[in-house]
């Protein structure tokens, strides 16, 4: 996951390939033709509707472009954001990007699949074992 500090984020309002989807909007009702980046907003860290929007965009709608988290984005949310389909997170003003990157070192693997990698950990181990035994 790419992590941006607050001052490095631009809304790209004049770029037609970048759209913002409101927190209470249904992504299925938005035209994704020609869109390369979607900004999803967290108005408060306790409002998780953007997680559902990101998952819906990735898994059900097959969006392949960048999904960016904006708003009240805290370091503890980053791993969950990555697992639900976000590519980029813009940290809340005043947070340290290097501290945020360490979050991913703390949690290097998960038993369950995610929006991006749907295979659970045990199936990866089985596939790896099959490859070793066939060589």
Rosetta blueprint (number, residue, H / E / L):
1 X L
2 X E
3 X E
4 X E
5 X L
6 X H
7 X H
8 X H
9 X L
10 X L
11 X L
12 X L
13 X L
14 X L
15 X L
16 X L
17 X L
18 X E
19 X E
20 X E
21 X E
22 X L
23 X L
24 X L
25 X L
26 X L
27 X H
28 X H
29 X H
30 X L
31 X L
32 X L
33 X L
34 X L
35 X L
36 X L
37 X E
38 X E
39 X E
40 X E
41 X E
42 X E
43 X L
44 X L
45 X L
46 X L
47 X L
48 X L
49 X H
50 X H
51 X H
52 X H
53 X H
54 X H
55 X H
56 X H
57 X H
58 X H
59 X H
60 X H
61 X L
62 X L
63 X L
64 X L
65 X L
66 X E
67 X E
68 X E
69 X E
70 X E
71 X E
72 X L
73 X L
74 X L
75 X H
76 X H
77 X H
78 X H
79 X H
80 X H
81 X H
82 X H
83 X H
84 X H
85 X L
86 X L
87 X L
88 X E
89 X E
90 X E
91 X L
92 X L
93 X L
94 X L
95 X L
96 X L
97 X H
98 X H
99 X H
100 X H
101 X H
102 X H
103 X H
104 X H
105 X H
106 X H
107 X L
108 X L
109 X L
110 X L
111 X L
112 X L
113 X L
114 X L
115 X L
116 X L
117 X L
118 X L
119 X L
120 X L
121 X H
122 X H
123 X H
124 X H
125 X H
126 X H
127 X H
128 X H
129 X H
130 X H
131 X H
132 X H
133 X H
134 X H
135 X L
